[in-house]
Amino acid sequence: MDAKVIQEKLKEHSSAILGSEKFSKYAVLLPLVQKNNETHVLFEVRSHKLRRQPGEICFPGGRIDRRDENDEACAIRETGEELGIKHDQISGVFPLDYVVSPFGMIVYPHAGFIHDIESITPNPPEVGEVFTVPLSYLLKTPPKVYHVDVKVKPEDNFPFDLIAGGQDYNWRTGKIDEYFYFYEDRVIWGLTAKILAHFVDVIQ
């Protein structure tokens, strides 16, 4: 291939996360509400009728699809659908750091304000209930962090004979930090807690 052609191809390319076109992409909203004259963070409890993660605590959100102009639009749309509110009741939406999961998923979190908390009507097939936690509590209560070991296990037909070291190849291992917040009888953990901890770091 001609060097000029190669240069033109490289010039046209926009860098991204390698392989990201195969990732599932989601957007969520960390909702801030006014309650008892102070700012609270609102959480959902996933419906027990859901197949994936029933009963777990999360932020409103879902998969980005073609009707969404961008990830922010997806976060707003999903929040409106899950909480039964109009889009104009959501404002001041700003992006947080996005998360690349080792399991083929990219999550784009946002933080924003929901007005008129009394009008929230959770969608029963998706949301079992909602609750709030005072932001003041989260600012002074750091999460507990536990670690999960991540190990590599090649499939049975992996061609060890093609790599240096063969069966004794020294695979890289690692750890995943799992965050936990405790509030009254609630346990907020996993990706939701990680996004929450990041949000708290940003505003502090």
DRENBA-10339 format. One record per residue: residue number from 0; x, z, y of N, C-alpha, C in turn. Coordinates in pm, 1 decimal. Each point is the difference from the previous one (the first is absolute). Layout:
   bake        npx        npz        npy       capx       capz       capy        cpx        cpz        cpy
    NUM          X          Z          Y          X          Z          Y          X          Z          Y
...
END
This chain:
   bake        npx        npz        npy       capx       capz       capy        cpx        cpz        cpy
      0       85.3        0.0     -119.7      -85.3        0.0      119.7       88.7        0.0      124.4
      1      -40.4      -78.0       97.2       76.6      -13.8      123.9        2.2      131.6       78.4
      2      114.3       31.6       61.7       15.8      124.8       75.0     -100.3       10.9      113.7
      3      -30.7     -113.0       64.5      -95.5        2.6      111.4     -140.1       36.1      -49.8
      4      -37.2      -52.5     -115.2     -130.5       30.1      -58.2       -8.8      149.2      -34.4
      5      109.3       53.5      -57.5        4.1      141.8      -34.7      -18.1       85.9      124.6
      6       70.4      -36.6      106.5      -10.2       76.2      124.6     -141.4       -3.3       57.0
      7      -65.4     -114.5       -7.9     -136.6      -11.4       51.0      -96.0       85.9      -81.5
      8       20.1       -0.2     -131.0      -84.9       82.9      -87.0       16.3      148.3       34.0
      9      125.5       42.4       20.0       26.7      139.4       33.2      -56.5       36.3      137.1
     10        5.5      -95.0       91.9      -50.5       22.4      135.8     -151.7       20.7       -0.7
     11      -67.3      -71.9      -88.8     -146.0        7.9       -9.0      -48.0      126.8      -70.9
     12       90.2       62.6      -75.4      -40.3      114.6      -81.9      -12.0      126.5       84.0
     13     -106.1       76.0      -22.7      -16.6      131.0       62.8       28.0      107.7     -104.0
     14       88.3       93.1       32.6       37.7      101.5      -97.7     -114.4       98.3      -24.3
     15       -8.7       47.5     -122.0     -102.4       96.6      -40.1       56.6       79.9     -116.5
     16      -79.2       85.8      -56.7       42.2       73.3     -119.1        0.6      -97.1     -117.3
     17      111.7       -7.6      -68.8       13.8      -95.5     -109.9     -107.6       24.2     -105.0
     18      -76.8     -104.6      -30.8     -106.6       10.0      -99.9     -130.3       54.0       53.3
     19       -8.3       22.2      132.3     -119.6       64.8       55.7     -125.4      -85.3      -12.8
     20       17.5     -131.2      -20.6     -118.6      -85.2      -16.4      -77.5       34.2     -127.6
     21       63.6       68.1      -92.1      -66.1       39.1     -124.6      -57.6      141.8        7.5
     22       29.8       72.2      108.1      -47.6      137.6       11.9     -146.5        4.4       40.7
     23      -71.8      100.7      -48.0     -133.4       29.1       52.5       18.9       70.8      133.4
     24      -78.9      -38.3      100.1       17.6       55.3      133.9     -126.7       74.6       43.0
     25       20.2      122.6       46.4     -109.2       87.4       40.8       25.0       53.9      140.6
     26     -107.0       41.4       65.3       11.0       65.3      130.1      -88.7      123.0        0.7
     27       48.4      106.3       63.1      -78.9      123.3        9.3        2.7       50.4      143.9
     28      -97.5       85.4       31.4       -6.3       63.0      131.3        7.6      151.2      -16.0
     29       91.8       60.5       72.5        4.7      144.9       10.9      -90.0       35.3      117.9
     30     -122.7       48.2      -27.5      -98.0       17.2      107.3       14.9      134.8       71.6
     31        2.5       -5.8      131.1        3.8      119.6       83.0     -136.4       18.1       64.4
     32      -51.3      121.7       -3.9     -132.5       28.6       56.0        6.9      127.5       83.9
     33      -94.8       12.7       90.1      -11.3      121.8       79.8     -105.8       90.6      -62.8
     34       38.7      123.4      -26.8      -90.6       95.5      -62.3       33.4      138.8       52.8
     35     -102.5       70.2       46.2       20.8      133.9       55.7      107.3       -0.1      108.9
     36       -5.3     -103.9       82.8       89.8      -12.2      115.6      148.2      -11.2      -36.6
     37       27.3      -47.9     -121.0      138.5      -30.3      -35.1        5.5     -120.8      -92.9
     38      119.1      -55.0      -13.0       18.3     -120.0      -81.6       15.2       38.4     -147.5
     39      -74.2      -71.8      -83.8        7.5       16.8     -144.8       36.9     -133.4      -64.2
     40       54.5        7.0     -120.8       19.7     -119.0      -83.7     -111.5       -2.7     -102.4
     41      -64.2     -115.2      -12.8     -111.0      -13.3      -94.2       49.8      -60.7     -131.1
     42      -50.1       53.3     -109.8       34.6      -48.2     -133.4     -126.2      -34.1      -78.2
     43       14.5      -90.8      -93.5     -107.2      -32.1      -93.8       32.5       59.9     -136.3
     44     -104.7       31.9      -75.2       13.9       31.1     -141.8      -61.9     -117.2      -75.4
     45       79.4      -66.9      -79.4      -47.7     -118.8      -69.6     -114.1       34.1      -95.5
     46      -97.9      -88.2       -5.3     -115.2       20.1      -87.5       44.1       14.2     -145.1
     47      -67.8       86.9      -72.2       30.1       17.3     -142.6      -49.4     -119.3      -82.9
     48      -71.1      -90.4       62.8      -46.1     -120.9      -69.7      105.4     -110.2       -0.6
     49      104.6       16.4       80.6      103.5     -102.2        7.4       87.5        2.1     -124.4
     50       47.1     -116.2      -38.5       84.6      -10.6     -119.0      141.2       51.9       27.4
     51       51.7      -31.3      119.6      136.0       40.7       35.0       -1.7      126.7       85.4
     52       74.4       98.0      -40.9       21.9      125.2       74.3     -128.9       66.9       48.3
     53      -99.0       16.1      -87.6     -123.4       68.9       41.9       27.7      144.4       40.0
     54      -65.5       43.5      106.7       12.6      138.6       42.8      124.4       33.0       79.4
     55       88.8      -97.9       19.4      122.9       28.0       74.5      -24.6      -11.5      150.1
     56       84.5       68.4       75.5      -10.1       -0.6      146.1       82.7     -115.6       54.9
     57      -56.9      -72.5       96.8       68.0     -117.5       52.9      -43.4      -25.2      144.0
     58       60.1     -103.2       59.1      -44.8      -52.4      128.5      -86.0     -123.3      -26.8
     59      -91.8      -33.6       91.4      -76.6     -123.5      -18.4       91.7     -121.7        5.8
     60      -30.3      -98.3      -82.1       81.7     -121.1       -2.1      -26.7      -81.9     -124.2
     61       69.9     -111.2      -11.8      -19.5      -87.0     -115.3       87.3     -122.9        7.5
     62      -25.3      -91.8      -90.5       80.8     -120.4      -10.8      -24.0      -94.1      117.6
     63      107.3      -56.6       50.8       -9.8      -99.8      106.5      -47.5     -130.5      -61.6
     64     -103.3      -59.9       57.3      -47.8     -127.6      -52.8       -5.4     -105.9      109.9
     65      -46.1     -118.5      -35.9        7.9     -115.2       90.3      -82.9       15.3      125.7
     66     -104.3       80.6       -5.1      -83.8       15.0      119.0       65.9       88.9      104.9
     67      105.3       72.2      -38.4       68.3       89.1       93.4      104.1      -77.7       80.4
     68       -7.2       14.4      131.2       96.2      -67.5       87.0      141.6       52.8      -22.6
     69       11.9      128.7      -28.1      129.9       62.9      -25.2      -24.8      134.8      -67.9
     70      107.3       75.9      -22.3      -15.1      127.5      -71.2      -78.3      102.3       82.0
     71       13.7       -2.8      132.1      -77.9       91.9       83.5     -149.4      -28.4      -13.3
     72      -35.2     -128.1        0.2     -140.7      -37.9      -13.9      -55.1       46.3     -134.2
     73       81.9       -7.5     -103.7      -43.1       47.2     -132.3      -24.9      150.1        2.1
     74       91.7       75.9       60.7      -16.0      145.6        5.3     -128.2       38.4       72.7
     75      -29.5      -69.4      109.5     -121.2       28.4       77.2     -124.2      -39.3      -78.8
     76        4.0     -117.3      -62.8     -116.2      -46.8      -77.8      -30.6       95.7     -114.3
     77      102.1       34.5      -76.1      -20.4       88.7     -115.0      -49.6      138.2       44.0
     78       52.9       49.0      111.2      -44.3      129.9       51.1     -147.2       -5.3       37.6
     79      -39.3     -108.4       67.3     -140.7      -15.5       36.2      -90.6       -5.0     -120.8
     80       41.2      -73.6     -103.5      -81.4      -14.0     -121.0       -9.8      132.1      -76.0
     81      110.7       72.3       -9.6        0.7      121.6      -81.7      -66.1      118.0       70.2
     82        9.1        4.0      132.9      -55.6      113.5       74.1     -131.9      -32.3       69.2
     83      -47.5     -123.1      -14.3     -128.3      -37.4       57.1       -3.2        5.3      151.6
     84      109.3      -43.8       62.7        5.9        0.1      146.0       29.9     -140.6       50.8
     85      -29.2      -23.3      127.6       26.6     -129.3       61.7      145.4       -7.0       46.3
     86       49.0     -122.5        7.2      140.9      -19.2       36.6       30.2       53.6      139.1
     87      -98.6       -5.4       90.4       27.5       46.3      136.2        6.5      152.8        9.6
     88      -24.6       68.7     -111.2       17.8      144.6       -2.9      143.3       38.2      -38.2
     89       82.8     -100.7      -23.0      140.5       20.2      -36.6       85.9      -57.2      111.8
     90       93.6       78.3       51.8       84.2      -49.0      109.5      138.9       61.9      -10.0
     91       89.9      -48.2       86.7      135.5       54.7        4.5       71.7      -10.2     -132.4
     92      -10.6     -116.3      -63.8       59.9      -19.4     -132.1      143.2      -52.3       15.2
     93       93.9       68.6      -63.2      140.8      -39.0        7.5       61.7        4.0     -139.7
     94       93.5      -92.8      -26.3       61.3       -4.5     -133.5      101.5      111.5      -21.6
     95        5.3       48.9     -123.5      105.7       90.1      -44.9       94.7      -81.0      -88.8
     96      102.7       63.5      -53.7       91.3      -72.6      -89.0      -73.1      -41.0     -127.3
     97       22.7     -123.4      -44.1      -65.4      -44.2     -122.3       78.6       44.5     -122.0
     98      -70.0        5.4     -111.8       55.6       53.9     -124.1        9.4     -111.5     -103.8
     99      118.2      -15.5      -59.5       18.2      -95.6     -109.3        7.8       79.8     -129.6
    100     -101.6      -15.8      -82.9       -6.8       74.7     -124.8       82.8      -70.0     -107.7
    101       64.7       76.4      -88.1       72.1      -63.0     -111.4      -93.3      -63.7     -102.3
    102     -131.1       14.9       22.1      -97.4      -52.4      -95.5      -71.6     -123.7       54.5
    103       71.3      -77.9       82.7      -53.6     -127.8       45.3     -108.8        9.6      104.9
    104       13.7       94.3       93.3     -103.4       20.5      100.7       65.6       31.3      134.2
    105      -55.2      -57.0      108.3       42.5       34.8      135.8     -120.7       57.9       71.8
    106       18.8      117.4       60.9     -108.1       66.0       72.4       37.3        7.2      147.8
    107      -92.4      -47.5       84.8       20.8        0.3      144.5      -88.1      109.7       61.4
    108       57.5      117.9       30.6      -79.9      107.4       57.8      -10.8      -14.2      152.5
    109     -110.7       47.3       52.8      -22.7        5.4      144.1      -59.6      137.1       32.9
    110       15.0       40.8      123.9      -67.1      120.3       48.0      -90.5      -40.6      114.8
    111     -117.5       59.3        6.4      -93.4      -34.1      106.2     -107.9      105.7       13.7
    112      -78.4      -13.6      104.1     -102.0      100.1       31.3     -140.0      -49.8      -35.1
    113      -77.4       88.1      -60.2     -141.0      -26.8      -27.5      -83.5       84.8       95.4
    114      -92.3      -65.3       68.2      -86.6       69.6       94.6     -136.1       27.8      -64.6
    115      -64.9      105.2       46.1     -133.6       36.6      -48.6        3.2       29.6     -149.7
    116       67.5      108.2      -35.4       16.4       38.0     -140.4     -133.8       24.7      -69.1
    117     -102.2       38.1       78.8     -131.9       27.9      -57.7      -65.4     -124.4      -59.8
    118       43.1     -117.5       43.4      -61.9     -123.2      -50.0       60.5      -47.4     -131.7
    119      103.3       68.6      -48.0       63.6      -41.6     -125.3      -96.3       19.9     -116.7
    120      -20.0     -108.2      -74.5      -86.4        3.4     -118.4       76.4      -61.9     -116.1
    121       68.9       80.9      -81.3       82.4      -55.1     -107.7      -78.0      -89.9      -94.7
    122       65.8     -105.3      -46.3      -58.1      -95.3      -93.7       12.4       57.9     -142.0
    123     -110.6       45.1      -61.3        6.4       74.2     -127.3       76.5      -67.5     -113.9
    124       -9.7     -131.6      -20.3       75.8      -57.9     -111.3      151.5       15.5       13.5
    125       47.3       17.7      123.5      143.8        9.6       23.2       46.0      138.8       41.0
    126      -83.4       71.3       76.4       41.6      126.3       60.6      -93.3      112.8      -43.8
    127       55.7      101.5      -64.8      -80.3      113.5      -42.3      -32.9       93.0      115.3
    128       99.1       23.7       85.5      -19.0       85.5      116.8      117.4      -19.7       94.5
    129      -13.3       53.7      121.1      109.8        0.9       95.9       22.1      143.0       47.2
    130      120.1       27.7       45.1       30.9      130.0       59.1      112.4      -19.4      100.0
    131       23.7       99.9       82.7      105.4      -11.2      100.9       94.6      119.1       -9.4
    132      121.0      -23.7       48.2      102.0      104.7        9.2       50.7        1.8      143.6
    133        3.8      117.1       63.6       50.0        4.9      137.5      143.6      -51.5        9.4
    134       25.3      -83.8       97.9      134.9      -52.3       18.3       97.6      114.4       28.7
    135      -46.0      102.5       69.2       86.7      114.1       30.1       52.2       65.4     -128.0
    136      -84.0        5.3     -103.9       41.8       55.8     -129.1      109.0      -87.3      -62.9
    137      -18.2     -131.3        4.8       95.7      -91.9      -60.9      133.2        0.8       73.6
    138       -4.7       20.3      131.4      122.8        1.4       79.2       87.4      121.0      -32.0
    139      -62.8      108.6      -42.2       78.5      120.9      -26.8       14.0       30.6     -149.6
    140      -55.1      -88.0      -85.0        4.4       23.2     -144.4       65.8     -118.8      -69.5
    141      130.4        6.9      -23.9       67.2     -113.0      -66.2      -46.0      -14.1     -144.8
    142        5.0     -121.2      -52.6      -41.1      -19.6     -139.3      103.5       56.3      -97.2
    143      -45.1       30.7     -120.4       93.3       29.8     -107.6       38.3     -132.1      -65.6
    144      125.1      -13.1      -36.8       48.3     -125.8      -56.2       53.0       24.7     -140.7
    145      -50.3      -79.0      -94.3       45.4        4.8     -138.1       57.0     -137.3      -36.1
    146       80.8       -3.5     -103.7       70.2     -123.6      -34.2      -41.1      -51.2     -138.1
    147      -14.3     -129.9       -8.3      -32.0      -67.5     -125.6      117.2      -90.5      -35.4
    148       58.8       19.2     -117.2      110.9      -84.9      -43.2      -51.1     -139.4      -35.5
    149       75.9      -99.7       41.3      -32.4     -139.0      -32.0      111.4      -55.2      -87.7
    150      -35.5      -46.2     -119.0       99.1      -52.3      -93.0      -34.5     -143.7      -37.9
    151      102.7      -74.3      -38.0      -18.1     -139.6      -39.0       -9.1       -8.9     -151.9
    152     -102.2      -69.9      -47.8      -14.0      -18.9     -144.1      -24.3     -148.9      -25.8
    153      104.7      -75.6      -37.0      -16.9     -143.8      -27.7      -93.6      -22.5     -117.9
    154      -70.3     -114.4        1.8      -88.1      -32.0     -112.0       81.9      -29.2     -125.2
    155      -66.5        1.9     -114.9       69.6       -8.4     -129.4       84.4     -126.0      -14.8
    156      -44.9     -112.0       58.2       74.2     -125.4      -18.7       96.1      -28.2      115.9
    157       36.9      104.0       77.5       91.5      -21.0      111.7      134.5      -51.9      -52.0
    158       57.7     -105.2       63.4      124.1      -62.4      -50.6      125.7       77.8       40.2
    159       21.3      113.7      -64.3      117.7       81.5       32.7      129.6      -76.5      -21.3
    160       -1.6      -96.2      -91.7      122.3      -74.9      -29.0       43.5      -88.9      116.2
    161      -87.1      -17.7       98.3       32.8      -86.9      113.7       56.3       76.8      119.9
    162        4.1      132.2       -7.9       48.3       76.4      115.0      120.9       84.1      -37.5
    163       86.8       22.2       99.8      118.8       82.7      -23.0      -43.8      142.7      -32.0
    164       55.5       54.8     -106.1      -36.3      135.8      -41.0     -102.1        3.4     -110.4
    165      -77.5     -108.6      -14.4      -97.4       -8.2     -108.2      -94.6      118.9       -2.8
    166      -18.7       55.7     -120.7      -91.5      113.6      -18.5       41.9      121.5       82.4
    167      128.2        5.8       37.6       51.5      115.9       74.2        0.4      -23.7      151.3
    168      -70.1     -101.7       44.3       -3.0      -28.3      145.0      -49.4      123.3       75.8
    169       69.4       31.4      107.2      -31.4      120.0       78.2     -107.5      -31.9      104.0
    170     -127.1       13.3      -41.1     -109.9      -30.5       90.6       -7.5      103.2      112.4
    171      -33.6      -48.4      118.3      -19.4       90.6      113.2     -133.8       72.0      -15.2
    172        0.4      129.2       25.5     -123.2       78.4       -3.9      -26.6       57.9      138.6
    173     -110.8       65.8       16.0      -31.7       55.3      130.8     -109.9      103.6       -9.0
    174      -44.3       43.9      116.8     -107.4       98.9        8.0     -103.1      -45.3      102.8
    175     -125.1       32.6      -25.6     -107.4      -20.8       96.2      -40.6      137.0       53.4
    176       -3.6       11.3      132.2      -45.6      123.9       61.2     -152.2       -0.6        6.2
    177      -61.5      101.8      -56.2     -145.1       14.6        5.9      -34.5      117.1       93.0
    178      -79.1      -30.0      103.1      -35.0       98.8      101.6     -135.2       65.4      -33.8
    179      -10.3      128.1       29.1     -124.6       74.2      -21.7      -32.0       84.0      123.1
    180     -124.0      -16.0       50.6      -53.3       88.5      102.8     -114.3       80.7      -62.1
    181       -9.3      125.9       37.3     -106.3       86.3      -49.4      -79.6       52.4      119.0
    182     -131.3      -19.9       -4.0      -85.3       49.9      107.7     -128.8       53.2      -62.1
    183      -21.3      130.4       14.6     -113.7       65.7      -64.6        1.4      -34.7     -148.8
    184     -104.4      -62.5      -53.7        0.6      -32.8     -142.9       36.9     -146.5      -24.7
    185       56.6      -65.9      100.3       33.2     -142.2      -12.0      148.5      -18.9      -29.8
    186       28.8     -101.6      -81.8      138.0      -39.8      -27.0       14.3     -147.0       39.4
    187       81.7      -23.4       99.5       26.0     -135.6       49.7      139.6      -37.4      -47.6
    188        9.7     -103.7      -79.8      130.8      -33.5      -55.8       16.3     -150.8      -12.9
    189      115.0      -40.9      -56.6       25.4     -141.7      -24.6       24.6      -79.1      127.0
    190      -40.8     -125.9       -3.4       24.6      -89.6      113.1      -70.7       48.9      126.2
    191     -119.3       56.5      -15.6      -73.3       53.5      115.3       82.2      108.2       69.3
    192       56.8       91.8      -77.1       81.3      107.2       57.0      128.2      -54.9       61.6
    193       56.9     -103.2      -60.4      123.2      -58.4       54.0      -26.2      -65.6      134.9
    194     -111.7      -72.3       10.5      -37.0      -61.5      127.7      -28.7      108.6      103.6
    195      -67.7      105.4      -42.1      -31.1      110.6       90.4      128.1       64.4       53.0
    196       96.5       24.9      -87.1      126.6       60.4       41.9       73.1      -90.5       98.9
    197       -3.8     -130.2      -24.4       63.1      -95.4       91.8      -68.2        3.4      136.0
    198     -132.4        2.8        1.6      -75.5        8.2      124.9       38.2      125.3       78.9
    199        7.7      112.7      -68.4       36.6      125.1       66.3      140.7      -10.2       59.3
    200       93.6      -60.4      -73.9      134.6      -19.3       52.6       -1.7      -85.5      126.5
    201      -81.0     -103.9       -1.0       -5.6      -90.8      115.4      -49.9       71.9      124.3
    202     -107.6       76.5      -12.8      -58.7       61.9      120.2       77.2      124.3       43.0
    203       82.2       54.9      -88.5       81.5      113.5       41.1      127.1      -44.8       68.7
END
